[in-house]
Amino acid sequence: MRNVLIIGAGRSASSLIRYLLSKSNDEKLHLTVADLSLDLAKLKTQQHPNATPLALNIFNEVERKTAISNASIVISMLPAHLHIEIAKDCLSFKKHLVTASYISDAMQALNEEALKNNLIFMNEIGLDPGIDHMSAMKVIDEIRAKGGKMLLFESFCGGLVAPESDNNLWNYKFTWAPRNVVLAGQGGAAKFIQEGTYKYIPYSALFRRTEFLEVEGYGKFEAYSNRDSLKYRSIYGLDNILTLYRGTIRRVGYSRAWNMFVQLGMTDDSYIIEDSENMSYRQFVNSFLPYHPTDSVEIKTRLILKIDQDDIMWDKLLELDLFNPDKKVNLPNATPAQILEKILSDSWALQSDDKDMIVMYHKFGYELNGEKKQIDSKMVCIGDDQTYTAMAKTVGLPVAIAALLILNAKITTPGVQLPIKKEVYEPILKELEEYGVIFNEQKVPYFGYNPDLF
């Protein structure tokens, strides 16, 4: 039996573990599912004869090294900053490593040693990053193979609530880490290229500069710009492209509503609110509003945000119970962003019968034989339930498939890498289709951004 060590049994590991267990007899696999919580590891392994739950504290060097030394391959589903010690142990014990996280500088620094030891350290092989890389490179490589020249690449992805569970005015629920949603877009201006010109959107304007998308059968969506759309320009070989933009998908109207929190200052994570533990939701809102001897918190909010009481934006605020004087924050030394996350979690937590949805949308503009063309590629994935969510499926399955391909020597290129090579993306995308992760590609008229050309 080949021992697959999975470190981290959280939400994203559900589909990953189920996939590998389903292959365990045919592929002669034994899974060691390690987590700080033994109960969680037991829950995910479900007493399967080819799986062993393990309590593991990765900061315990002896425990960590023992687990890694006994593995045939290591999969780390921990937060990105926790991968590095695991990666160093993988070098020491000559083990391949798979993660879904972005390649950090510390991870990249291990590339030379990984190459020297003929080890594969595959990263960014989840959803976003991951499926976005693979589905994009597949089409880009096909265009280049025909002799086409890339002019435009836009890529969008969003974790949303499935239509049958979409029952609030925001058309949104937390399907992943709520903190990341609250802090989205912070840390600098969004940067991208449009028709050969560098463009920048400051955080204060980010949620009022959106692009609209239509997905057949699911309606209209909007997308706001990611902070750095140019991160993969050279990696994808798009240094000379005219338009390069990456964005986050939401339902139409979400961004305009979210902008209210931005303008009030509620998404700020840089300072602590005094006596936050004893503050009511209403007092939290009022702390961002000017003093007035007679106007209520509601009136002050409408005035400062310039919204009428019959505006849907007002109804969205009321739905969150923001003005409740009896609900307490109950978070000591909390930042505005942490308090907002707590308030939103009351309304946006997925219920036991809710399902989530992933939407991904790519646009490829190119020139071939003097003619400008465009391909739009769209993927929608709906979750099964609260354990095997669309997010868990699209993050975990590519990791699992990649790990098995590496074990079976179908992926052989060594080094610290992301999944942009054909030997990686071709078999993974093909197998993902069996699990409902299917991209529908359509040829559409090329749409540039200079109206004088038409």
N, C-alpha and C positions, 0 to 999 in steps of 0.2 A: 504493500500500500504506500502511496505517495502522500506525505503529510502536508496539507495546506494550512498554514497558520494565518488565521484572520484575527487581527488585533482591532477591537472595537466592534461592539454588537448593537450599536445604536440604530436609529430609524433607517438609515441608508443601507444597512447591512442585511435587511430582511430578504429582499429578492436575491441578493448575492449568495447568501447561505442556502436558500431554497434551490437555486439553480445548481450549485455545486453538489449538494446532497442528491439531487435528481440524477446527476451524472456519476455519482460516487462508485456504484457497482461496476458499471461498464468501464470507467476510467481508472478504477482501482485507487480511489481517493479516500483519505481519512482527514476530516476537518477537525482542527483544534480551534475552537472559537473562544478567544480570550478577551476578557473585559474586567474592569475594576469591580463590576457587579457580577458575581457568580450567578445570581438569580436571573439576570438578564441573559447571560450566556446560555443558561439552561433553557430559558423560554425560547430562544432562537434555534437551539439545536433539537428541541422536542424529542429527546430520548432516542434519537436516530442511532442505529448501531454503528454507523460510520462517522460519528461525531463525538467529540469530547469537549464539554464546557470547561473552561479554566479561569480561575480568578487570577488576574494579573495586574500588578501595579508596575507600569512601565518605568517608573522612577527607581524601582528595585532592580539594580543592575544584574544581580545573580538570577532572579526570576526571568528577567527579559532575555538575557543571553542564553539561558537554558532553553527557553521556548523557541528562540530563533535558531539555535544550533540543531534542534531536532526537526526543523522544517525542510521541506523540499522547495517551497516558495513561500514568500511572506506577502500578505495583503494588509496594508494599514489603512483603516477607515477612521483614524483619529483626526483631530484638527491639524491643519498643515504644520503648525509650529512644533508639533510633537513627533513629526516623522524623522527628524534628523538623527537622533540617537539610534533609532531602529535601523535607519539606512547605514549608519557606520557599522553596526553589528552585522548587517547583511554583507558588507564588504569583508569583515573579519572572517565570517563563516562561509563565504562564497555562496550566498543565496540571492536569487532574483527577488525584486521588489515591485509591487504594484500599488499605486495610490490614485485617488481621484482628485488630488489637490494640485493647485498651481505650483509650478517649479519655483522654489525659493532660491535665492542666491546661494544659501548654504547647501541646498541639494545639488544645484548646478556645479558647485565646487568639487563634488564627488565624481564628476564625469570621467576624468582622466583615470582614476582608480577603477571605476566600473569597467571602462574599456580595457584596461590592462588585465582585469580578471575575467573578461568576457561575460560580464553580468548585465542583465537588462534591468534598468530602473525605469519602469514605465509610469509616468505621471499624467495628470490631466486627462484621465480616461473615464470620467463620469458623464454627466449631462452637459453642463456648461461650467467648466471646460470639459470637453470630451466628445460627446456626440456632435456638438457644433463643429469641432475641428474636423472630424471624420467625414461628416456629410458635406461640409464645405470643400474639403480637399478632393473628394471624389469628383465633384462637378468641375472644379477648377482644373484638375488634371485632365478630365475628358475634353474640356474646351481647348486646353493647350495641345492635346494630342491631335486635334483637328487643325491646328495652326492658328487658333484664335488668340486675340490679344485682349486681356482683361481691361475693362474700362471702369467697372463699378462692382463693388461688393458690399452688400448690406446684410447684417445678420442680427436676428432678434430672437429672444427666448424669454419665456415667463412661466413661473409656477403659479397657477390659478386654481380656482374652485371649479369643479365640473358643473355644466349647465343644470343638472338635476339637483345640485346642492347650492346653487347660486340664489340665495334668498335674502340678501341684504342690499341696501341702497348703494353700497360701495362696490358691489359685484366682486368682492374680494374677501378671502379668509387667509389666515396664516397656514401655509402648507409646508413651510420650512422654518428656518431660524428667524423668529420675529425681530430680533435685534438688527439683523442685516437689512430688513425691510425699513426699519425706522431710520437707520443711518445711511440708506442708499443715496449715492451721489455726492457724499461729503468727501472732503480731503483734497479739493482742488477743482478747477474748471473742467467740464467735459471737453474732450478734444477729438476732432475728427477732420476729414478732408472732404470737401464738396466741390466737384468740378475743378479740381486742381488748387483750391484755395483752403488753407487751414482755417478751421472754425473753432470757436471756443464759446461755451455756455457756462456762465458762473452759476454756482449752486442756487443763488437767489432767483434765477430765471429758468432753472432746469425743467421744472414740471409744467412750464407754460410753453415749451418748445417741443411739441410731440409730432410724430409721424403716424399716419393712419394705415391700418392693414386690414384686408378682408380675407377671411378664411372660409371657404365654402362649407356650409353646414353648421358653422359656428358663429357667423356674423362678423361684426366689426370690432377691431381692437385698436389700441394706441400704443406707442412706444416712446419712452424718453431715452436720451442718450446715456450710454455707459461713460464712466469717467475717462477711460483711455481707449478709444477705438483703434489706436495705431499700434497697440502692443504687439500684434501678430503680423504687422505689415511685411517685415522682412522674412519672418518664419514661413509665411504663406507664399513668399516670392512675389509680393504685390507692391514693390517699392515705387513703381512708376504709375500706379493706378490713379485715376482722376477722382474717384469717390470711394471712400472707405468709412463705414459707419456701423457701429454695434449698439444695440439698444435693448431695453428691458420692456417686455410686453405686459400691458394691463388692459382691462376693459375701458372703453371710452368713458371719460368723465372722472376716472380715478385720479388722474394727475392734477386736474384742476382742483379737485377737493383736497388732495394731499398738500397742495401748495398753501392751503390755509394754515396748516401746522407749521410749514416752513416760515411763512411770513410772521406768524406769532412768535416764533422762536422755540417751539415745543420740541423740535428735533435736535436741539443742541445737546451735545454730550460732553461739553468742556468745563462745566461748573456744577456745583451741588446746590440744590434748593434747601434752604434752611428749614429745619423742622418738618421735612417732607413726610416723615412717618405719620404725623398727626394731621396732615393736610387732607381736606376733602377734595373730590374731583372739581367741585365748583371753585374752591379756593385756588386750586392749581391753575385753572383757566384765568381767574381774576388776577393772578400774579403777573400776567403778561399784558394786562389792560391798564389804561390810565385811570387815575382816581376821578370819580365824579360824585358829587353829593347826592344826586337823585336817581341817576340812570342805573338800571339793573345790569348784572353781568351779561345777560342776554342782549340787551340793547347795545351795550358797549362793544360786545363782540361783533354784532352786525354792522355797527358804524365803522369800526376799524378795518373790517374785512370788506366793507362796501357790498354787503349782500342783503337783499330784501327778505322779508319773512316768508314770502311765497316762492323763494328761490329753492331749487332742489338741494343746493349746497347747505342751506340751513337745515333742511330735513336730515341730511347726512350727519350733521353735528348732533342734532337731537337724538338720532338713533343710537349714538354711542353713549348716551346718558352722561355727557360731559358736564352738565350743569347740576348734577345731583349733589346736594349739600350733605347727604348722609353717608355716601360711599367714601371710604377712607383709602388713601394711597397705601399705607402700611409698608412703606419702603424707607428705611433709614438712610440718610446721606445719599439720596438719589439725585441723579441728573435729570433735566427735563426729558431727555430721550428715554430714560429708564421708566419714568412715570408714564409717559405717553404709551410706551410698550405695554405697561401693566393695564392701562385703561382700554387699549385696543384689544388686548387678549380676552377681556370680558366678552366682547362682541364678535371677535373674529376667530376664536378657537374652532377648529374643526370638530363637529359633533360625531358621535359614534357611527352614525349612518351616512356621514358626508363622504364624498369622493373628491379627489383632487384631479387636476388636469395640467398637462405640460403642453405648451404651444411653442413650436420653433418655426422660424420663417427666414429663408435666405433669398436674396436677390443677386443674380449674377448678370452683369452687363458686359458685353464683349463685342469685338469687331472681327468679322471673318469674311475674307474676300471682298473687303471694302464696304460690307454691310453691317450695320449695328443691330445686334440681337440681344435678347434677354431671356433668362430662365428663372422662374420663381419656384422654389422648393419649400414645401410646407409639411409639417408633421404635427399631429395631435395625438396625445396618449392620455387615456383616462385610467385612473387608479381602480383597483379591485375593491379595496376596503382600507381600514385605518392602519393595517400592518403592511400590506402589499400595495402601497400607494404608487401613483404614477411617478412621483419623485424618487421613491426607493427603487422602482423598476429601472428608470432611465439613468440613475446614478450607479446602482449596484450591478446590473446585468453586463454593461460593457467591461467593468472591472473583472467580473467573474469569467467572462468569455476570454478576455485578454490573458488572464492568469493561466487558463487551461491551454490556450494556444502557445504560451511560453513554455509550459511544462512539456507539451508535445512537440516542441521544437519547430512549430509552424511560424512563430515570430522568433527571429534569430539575431537581428541587428542589435549589438550591445550598446551600452551607454545610458546616460540620463536623457530621457526623451519624452516627447508628447506624441499622440497618435496621428501623425500626418503622412506616414509612409503607406504605400499601397498594401504591403504585406500585413499591415495592422488594420487599416480601415476597411479593406474589402471583405475579409471573412467576418469581421465583427458586425458591420452594417447588414450583411446578408443574413446572419443568424438573428439579429435583432428583429428583423421582419417577422420571424416566427412568433415573436412575443408582442406583436402589435405596434412596434416602433417602425413605422413605415413613412418614407418621404415620398410625397407626390410632386413630381416635377412637371411644370407646364412651360411651354414656349409662349411668351407674351411679347407685345411690341416693346421695343427698347424705349425707356423713358429717361432722357437726360434732364439736366436742371437748367439749361439755357434756352428759354423760349424763343430766342432769336434764331435758333437753329431749325425751327419748324415753321 
